[in-house]
Amino acid sequence: METTVYCQVVFDSNHWNSYVVRRLPHIFRGSRSLMSRPIKVFFVSSEVDPYAKTGGLADVAGALPKALSALGNEVRVALPLYRSINESKFKIRDLKPLESISVPVGSVSEIATFKSTQLDSTTSPVQVYFVRNDRFFRRDGLYTDSQTKQDFADNDERFIFFSRAVFEMLKALNWQADVIHCNDWQSGLAVAYLKLIYRDNPFFQRTKAVFTIHNLAYQGRFPRDTFEKTGLPWSTFTPDGIEFYGDVNFLKAGIVYADAVTTVSRKYAEEIASSSEYGYGLEGLLHARRNSVHGILNGIDYSVWSPETDPLIPQNYTIKSIAKKKLNKSALRKKFGLAEFPTTPLLGIISRLANQKGFDLLEDIAWKLMSHDVQLVVLGTGEPKYHAMLERLRQQFPDKVGVFLGFNNELAHLIEAGSDMFLMPSRYEPCGLNQMYSLKYGTVPIVRATGGLDDTIEDFDPATKKGTGFKFTQYDAQEFLNAIMRALETYGKPALWKTVMTNGMKKDFSWETSAKQYVDLYLTLLKQ
């Protein structure tokens, strides 16, 4: 019988640039060698696609539970019931016979009620629970006021409430999880509650906690006064606990108390534990916990992102009919009002317009880039200075530059299908999804070698004809431009360019692969 061995990458205790690879327990398709029953996983997230979304966390929280379920596990998901969630559309119903539950937030008690629906899945459906409290969640915006664009002043209380409510709900449902899998700062306190508040409750004594960092830059940092609201013992308000330079740090709580910490790529796990540039003050803690930190790359959903079946693009195509891709390129040019230059390569960007995403580098090279035979389309929104920069560029080069300031899902699919190259010059990128979408669509990524971009893209070597894209290492505008020039040179050799395209289209970054690694991790924890 053929088996697959999965490996876990950890970091050598003496040198953070070297790796130790150790074997994890085998996983056998269709059987369980370590457990005789499915693993019961409770997935806690502040946003879940398709119900509520501001970024990649929602994509993961909507896809990973389904992939875990498809492997035979019993998975349930919890998130807040925000005003923006369409209860009728998603058939969200009252969770009967569960009554309202009192949840302590500091010296007061808030009432939680619950609703439920099922997350569609090709295998067994995933049960989704919504935690309702109208004072906390019935407002415009998930974390920020839609008018002022400022964080809600009571975000600490909102997610203290959410993190406590999920435990009271599990008890009331009498559903005993093997693993509680929490995500980012909004549910970081849930990990601390499991280990400090509920540790003596027999219902939770055997439950393990996994905490995933999707973006370390967002930590949920609040003033010291917030600590009293958490209900945690004051003995934990120390540098070894959840205190952070005099403040309370919700994300730190997840890191400190989790049985295992994961990040969304191997390279990002290395970066955040070895450098203040990426670690944002938590690199020392992550280094200390290095044997419990695991990099597991996010997957992508090929039922949504595949040129063969994508209903949002004018012309479907496969690796065998790749020539049809040019019809999408024509449609993309027409959409943006660009000139139809038959041999001109079209570069695409779909991104938040921010320094993190490398737009300072793009600004430095944009006018120089326009001196070459290229066209550029950009979809995104973000910092006003980059809105202005892109508008200036578009006005000066109307035949060569197209800009859509906002987000449009159909247009995002068309950019992936119609572009020749995709630019992602990020300062840091925990995982990144668009570079993986691009590979599937035969759109060659040009990326900086950081985080998940480095893990997923192999630099193309014309001599060996191996590689899937073009990478640059230093965060430098000239290095970025050099990578683009290398890509343009290869584009000028059609046979070689087709090789790069097809190399990428053959890659598999499906969620099944990532889900198996999570199951490996769960099984390892449950053996302890």
N, C-alpha and C positions, 0 to 999 in steps of 0.2 A: 504493500500500500504506500503510495507516494504521499509524503507530508511536507508541509511548509514550516520552516523555522523562522520565527520573527526575532529580530535583534533589537535591543534597547541601547541607545547611545547615552552614556554618562561621561562625566569629565574626570580626568585624572586628578587626584587630590593635590598634586604638586605643580601641575602645569595646565592652565585652562585652554591652551591651544592644541592639546593632544586629547585623544579620545580612547575610552575603554569600551569595547563592545562585549556585552555579555548576553548569553542566550537566555531568552525567556521561555516559559513553558510552551510546549507545542499546542497548537489549536488544530483540531481535526475537523474538517468540514463534515457537518451532519452529526457530530457526536461531541460529548464532553468527557474528557479524560479526568478533569479535576473536580467537576461538580455534576451531580446526577440530575439537576434541575436547572431551569433558566436562571440567569442572574437578574435580580430585580433592581433596576436602576431608576433613581428619581432624579430627573434633570431639572435644575433650577436656573432660570435665566430671566433677566429683566426685559428681554425682547425675543420674539420667536416669529420667524417668517412662516406663514403669510399674515399673521395677526398684527404684529407691531414690529417696525423695523426702522433703525437709523443707520445701520452699518452691517459689517460682516458677522458680528455676533449673532444677529437674527438668522442669517443664512446657515450658520453652524447649528444653532439650536433648533432649526426646522428640519435639517437634513440628517444630522448625526443620530438623533433618536430613532428615525426611521431605519437607518442603516443598522443600528444595533438590534432593533426589533427583527429585521430581516434575517439576522444571524441566530434567531431563536430566543432572544432575551425578552423579558417583560419590562417595558420602559414606559414611564409616565413623566409628564412635563408640567411645570408650574411657571406662571408669569402673572404680573399684575393685570387687572382688567382696566385698561385705559379707555378714556372716552372715545378715542379714534377707532377702536375695534368695532367692527360691524357685526353685532351679535346675530342679526337675522341672516346675513350672508353666510356666516360660518356655523349656523345652527347651534349657537351656544345656549345652553339650557341651565336652569337652576340645578344644583347638585343636591338631589334629595336622597335620603332623608337628613342630610347633614344640616345641622342648625347653625345659627350664628355663633361665633366664638370670640371670646374676649382675649385681646392680645396686649400685653403690657408694653408701653413705650414711655420709659422714664417713670414718673409718678402717676401717670394716667393710663387708662385702659381704652384701647380703640377696638371697635367691632369689625370683625372680618366675616364676610359671607363668601360663598364660593359658587362658581359656575363651571360648566364642563362642556367639552366637545371632543371630537376625535380628529386627529391629524391624519389626513389621507395617506395611505400607504399601499403599495402594490402587494404587500404581504399582510400581516396582522396590523390593524390600526393602532395608533398610539394615543392613549388617553391624555388629554390636555386639561389642566385645571387652571382656572382664573381666580386670583385672589382679589376680592372686591372691597374697596373702601372709598366711597365717593369723595371724602374730604382730601384724601391723598392722591387719588388717581383720576378722578373725573375732571380733568382740566386739559387744555390744549398743550400738546407737547409731552414727550416722555420724560425728559430730564431738564429741559429749558423752556422758558416762556416763549411762545411763538411770536409775541409782539416785541418784547424787549431783547430777546435772544440771550438772556441771562439765565444761569442755572436757578432752579427753584430754591428759595432760601431754606426750605424744609426738606431738602433731599436726604438729609441724614435721617430724619424721622420716617420718611416714606419707606426707605429701604431697611431700616431697623424693623419696622412693622412687617414688611414683606418677608424678611429673613426669619422672624419669629413665627409668623402665621403659618408657614409651610409645615413646620413641625407639629403644630396643633392640629392642622388639617390631617396629616398622616395618622396621628393618633386616633382622631375621630373616625377616619376611614378604616382603621385597623389594617392598614397596608404597610407592611414592614419591609423597608428597602434594605438590600444588601449594600448598595453604594448610593450615596448622595453626591451628585456631580454638579458643582456650582461653577459659575462663570463670571469673571470680572468683578469689579469692586461692589457692584450693586447687590451681589449675594455673598460677598466675602465674609460678612458677619455670620451667615448661616453655618459656615464651617466652625467658627468659634463657638457658636451656640451648641452645636452637636457635641463638641469636645468638653465644654465647660458647664453648660446649663443642663444638658440632657444626658450626660455621660453616665449618671447613676440610675437612669430610667431603664428598666430591663428591655423596654420596647426598642431602644436605640443602642444597646450596649455592643452589639456585634456589627453595627453599621459603620462602613468605612467612608471617608470623605476624599473626593478628588476635586481639585480646584484648577480651573483652566484660566490662564492669562491670555487674553486676546490682544490687549494693547496695554503695556505697562505704564504708558504715559498718563493714563487716566486712572487715578488711585482712590478716589473717594476720600479726600482728606478734609477733615472738619475740626473746628476748635475744640479745646479741652472740655468745654461744657457739654459737648455731645456725649462724652463718655458716660455721664450719669444716665443718659437716656437709654444706653445699650442694655443696662441691667447686668453687665458682666462684672465679675469681682475686680476691685481696685488693684489687686495683686497682679493683674494682667496689663495694667497701664504702665509699662516699663519699656525700655529699649528692646528687651527680649520678647515683649508681647506686642500690643497693637499701638503703643505710643510711637510717634514719629516726629521728632523735633518739637515736642510739646503739643502736638495735635493728635487726633485719632485718625488712623489710616485703615479704611475698610479693606482695601486690597491686601495690605500687609497682614491683616487678620487671617485672610484665606491662605496666604503663603505659610504663616507660622503654624497653623493648626491642622492643615490638611495632611492626610496620610500620604498623598502624592500630589505633586504640582505638575501640570502640563502646560506647555506652550504650543503654539500652532505651527511651528516648524523647528527642525533640529538646529538650524543656524541661529534662529532667534533665541533659543535656549542658551546657546553659547554666548551670544552678544550681551544679553541682559545680566548675566552673571559675571562678566569679565570686564565691563567698561561702564564708567559713570555716564558716558554719552548715551548709552542705551538703558542703563539700569535705573536712572532717575532716583538715586539715593538708596535703592533696595539691592544693589549689586552685591553688597557684603552678605546680606541675609540669603540671597539666592546662592551665593558661593558656599555658604555654610550648609545649605540644604542640598548641595549638588547631587547627592546620591538619590534624592527623592524628586529631582526635576527631570522631566522627560519631554523631548520634542517630538510631537506627533503631527505631521502635516495635515492640514485641512484637506478634505476632498472637494469635488465639485459634482453637481447633479447633471449627468449627461442626458437625462430625460428632458431637461430644460435647455441645456447648452450643447447642442450638436447641430452642425450644418446639415446633416442628413435628414433631420426631422423638424427643425426649427420652423414653427408656423409664422414667425415674425419677420422672416426675410423673404425677399422676392423670389430667390432661386435657391432651392436646396441642392446640395452637392455632397460628394464623398471623396475619399482619397483617390478613387478611380475616375472620378469625373471632375477633378479639381479645376479644369479649365472653365467650368461654369461659374466659378467664383468671380470672374471679371464682370458678370452681369450684376452682381451685388455692388461691385465697385462703381459701375455706372450709375446705379440707383442712388448710391451714397453721394456721389458728386452732384447729381441732380437735386437731391434733398437739400444740400448746402449751397446750391447755386454756383458750383465750381466749374471751371472750364474742363472740357473733355480732352485731355492730352493723352493719347493712347499709350505712350511709353513712360509716362511720369508716375513714379511710385507715390502712393498715398499713405501717409502716416496718421495713425489714430491715437487718441487719448480719451479715456473715460476715468474721471478722477475727482476727488475733492481738491479744490484749488488752494493748496497750502504749501508752506515750506517743507513739511514732512514728505510731501509727494514729489519734491524736486522741482517745483515751479520757479524757484530762484535760479536754478541751473538753466531751465528752459528760457527764462527771460534773458539771461546772459548771452545765449547763442541764437535766439529766435531770428534776428535780422540777418545774421551771418548764414543761418540755415536757409533762409529764403533766397539767398543768392544762388542756390543750387536748384537743380531740376527736381523739385519735390512739391507736394501738396500736404496740407495738415488740416485735420478736423479734430475739434475738442468738444467734449460733452462734460459739463460739471459745474459746480458752484462752490463758493468758498470765500476767500479773502478778497475784499474789494479791490486791492491793488492789482491782483491778478485778473480780475474782471476787466479793469481798465487796460491793462497791458494787452490782453488778448483782443479787445475791441480795437485798439490802435493797430495791432498787427493785421487784423481782418480788413480794416479800412484801407490800409496801405497796400494790401495784396488780396483784393477781393476775388481774383480768379484762383488763388492758391490756398486761401485760409478760410475755413468755416468754423463758426463758434456757436454753441448752444449753451447759454448760461442757465442751468437748471438740471433737472433729471427727467429722462424719458426712456422708459424700458424698451420700447420698440426701437428707438433710435440706437440704444446701446447694443442691441442685437445686430442692427444693420452695420454699425461701426466695426464690430468684431468680424462680420462676414465680408465687408467690403474693403477694409483696409489691407494694405500689403504688410505693414509693420505696425507694431504697437509699442508706445513709449511708456516706460515706468522707471524714471530715474530717482527713485525714492531715497530720502536720507536714511530712513529705516522702514522696514515693512515686515511686520510679524509673520504674515503668511502671504497675503495677496491672492486674489482669485482671477483677476483679469488676465494675468499672464498664462494661466492654465486654460481659461476659455480660449485665448488667442491660439494656443497650440492646437486645440481641437479644430479651430476654423482655418488652419493654415495661414494664420496671420503671425508673422515672425516677431517675437518679443525682443525689444532692446531694453535692457534692465541694468540697474546697479546691483552688484553682487552683495546683497544684504538680505538677512532673514530668509523668508520663504522664496524670494526671487532667486537667491543663490542656490537653494535646495532644488528648485524645479527647472531651472534653465541651464543647459549645458552650452558653453561657448562654442560656436561653430568653427571648425578647422577645415579650410578648403583642401588641405593636403589629404586628410583622412576621410573627408566628407562626413564626419561625425559632429553632432551638435544640433541644438534646436533653436538657438538664438544668438544674440550678441550681448556681451556683458562688459562692464567697466567697474573697476574696484574703488578708486579714490573718488570721494565726493567732490568732483571738480568739473566745471563747465566744459573745459577743453577735452577732458576724458570722455564726457558724455558725447560731445560732438564727434570725437574720433570713432566712437562705437557706431554712431549713425553712419559715418563715412565708410566704415568697413562693411556695413550692411548694404549701403548703396552700391558699393563696388561689386558685391556679390549679386545684387539684384540685376546688375548689368550683364550677368552671365546666366541666361534663362535656365539652362540645364542644372547648374549648380544651385540656383535659387529654388528650383522645384525640389531638389534634394533636402534643403533646409525645411521647406514647408512640410514635406511628407514625413521627415524625421519627427517633427512635432506632432503631427496628426496621429502617429502611431502610439504616442504616449498614453498611459492610463493613470489618471488621477481620480478614479472613482472613489466614492465614500466607503465602499466595501473594504478596500485596503486599509483605510484609516480606522474604520470601526473594528476590524480584527485586532489592530494594535491596542485599541482601548480595552477590548475584551481581555487581551493578554494582561494588561495592567490590572484590571479589576480582579482577575483570577489570582494574580500574584499577591495582591493585597488581602484577598479573602483567605489565603493560605496562612497568613501571618497570625 
